[in-house]
Amino acid sequence: MESIRAFIAIDIGSEIRTKLTDLQQKLFHTGADVRWVKPENMHLTLTFLGQVPLSKFQPLEKALGKNFQGLEPFPLQIQGTGVFGRRSRPSVIWAGIAEYPALMELQQKVVSAVKTAEIEFHGKTFRPHLTLGRFKSLDHLEPLFQALEKDRETDFGTQEVRSVQIIKSELNPDGAAYTVLRQIVL
């Protein structure tokens, strides 16, 4: 049975994407050994699905549409920076998401739809963030941490969430390539 590697996400829009790309450029100049996320690949992942049989996409789209009934668009504020992992062994550089009950409700409705469509997935704890880069080595960490500290509270803008996307992810030697398969409006 043919399957596709996929996830469900929120697009962040060009204005925020530009600000985060500027931040990446600033962080790049610290000399840290980081694989930076391409600007067009920046998004807020609501849930990673893994390999999904093609036959599951129509039931998933239907379940998402049903679960989104009554949901209103809401603002999503991108704010602050940080890293996942210990300071001595960081793994990911991120931009933060201000807390919104509507975002948590949306994510729970997405998970519920995935279960309704009977898709097996890795139900990790939802930690809203935008991945900016992944550490390849521990070279030049201090200059990077100092630069991140300067943007710890920076407001990168607000995006109106009006839809979610089901995105196909293809892994390539030069990074992942994403293709939007479906967009489901709130």
N, C-alpha and C positions, 0 to 999 in steps of 0.2 A: 504494500500500500504506500503510495507516494505521500510524503510529508514535507512540511516547510518549517524551518526554525523561525519562531515569531515571538513578539511581545506586544503588549498594549501600552500606549503612551499618550502623553499630551504634548503637542507641538508648542514651542515657546515663542515663536514669532521672530521676525527679523530684527526688531529693535533691541530686544534683550540679547539675541544671538550676537549682534554686533558688539555690544558692551562686553559680553563674555569673551569674545574673540580678542578684544583689546586687552582684557585681563590676561588671557593666555599668552599674548605677545610679551607683556610685561614680565610674566613668570618665566617665560622661555629664556629671557636674558639673564636669569639667575644662574644658568648653567646646569640646572638639575637635569638628571637623566630621566625624562618623562616622555611617554608616548601620548601625545595630545589628541583629544577627540576632535575630529574634523567639525567645523562649524555647522555644516549641514546635518550632522549626526547628533547634535545636541537636542535632548528631549527629556521629559520627566516620565520615567518608566513607572507605570501603575502595577504591572505584573509581568514577569517573564514567563512565557509559556513553554519554551523549549521546542522540541519537534512535535508538530501538530499534523495529524492526518488531514488531507485536503477536505475530506468529507465532514470535518468538524467546523469548518469556517462558517457555513450557512447557519447551523444551529447557534453558534457563538454570536454572530451578528444579530440574529433574532432575539436571543436572550439579553444581549446588551441593550437593544432598542426597547425591549419591555421593561428592563430594570431602570432605564433612564427616564421613563415617563414621570413627569412631575418635577424632575430636577431642573433647576434654573441655572443659567450661566453664572459664574462667580469669578471674582478677581483672584489671581495667583501672584503673590509678590516674591520676587527673587531677591534674597538678601543674605549677605555674609558669605564667608569662605571657610574652608577647613579641610581636614584630611581624615580618612578612615584609616584605622590601624594605629599602633603605638608610634610615638614620636621617633623611636629608634628603628621602627620597621613599618613605615607608612605604605599604604597600598593605593589609595585613590585620592585625588584632589577634587573637591566638589564646591559648587555654589549652593547655598541653602535656600530653603523654601520656608516662608513665614507660615506659622500654623493657621490653618483654616479648617473648621469643622466640615465645611462643604467638600474639601478635598478628601478628607478621610471617609466621608460618606460615599463619595464617588468611587474611591478605591475599593471599598467594601462591596459596592454594587457590581463592580467589575469582577471581583473574586467570585461573588455569587453567580454571575452569568457564566464564568468559566466552569464552575462546578455544574451548573444546569446543563451546559453543553457537553458534559462528561469528558472534559479535557484534563488529563493528568498534568500537573504543573508543580513547580517548586514554590510552595507557599511560604517564602521567606517573610520575615517581619518587614513591613513597609516603612522605609526611612526616606521620606521625600528629599530628593537632591538632584542636582544636575552634575553628571560626571564631566569634569574638564580634562582630566588626564589620569594615567596610571603609571606608577613608578616602575622603571625598568631596573634601576639600581639605587644605591644609597648615596651616590655622588652629589655633592653640593646641596645638601639638605638645608643647612642653616640659612644661606641666602634666600632660599625658597620660602622657608618658614617665616623669615622676617618680612618678606614681600606679602605673604598671605595675611600676616597679622595686620598689616595696614588696611586690608579690605575685609577684616573680620566682621564689620558691621555695615559695609557698603550696601546701599540699595541699588540694585541693577535694573529695577523697573517692575511694572505690574502688567500682567497679561490676562486678558479676559478668557476664561475657559468656556468654550462653547461646544466642544466636541472632543472625542478621543479617536485615536487611530490604531488600527491593527497593522503592525509593521512586520514585514519579512526581513530577516537578518541573514545575510550571506557572509560567511567568514572568508577573507582573502588574506594573502601574505602581507598586504599593505594596510590591513585593517578591515573593519566590517563595512559592508554596503547595505544600506537600508532602502526598502521600497514600501510605500504606503499601499496596503492592499484594500483597506476599507476605512471609511471615516463615518463615525456614528455621532450624530448631533444630539446634544442634550435637549 
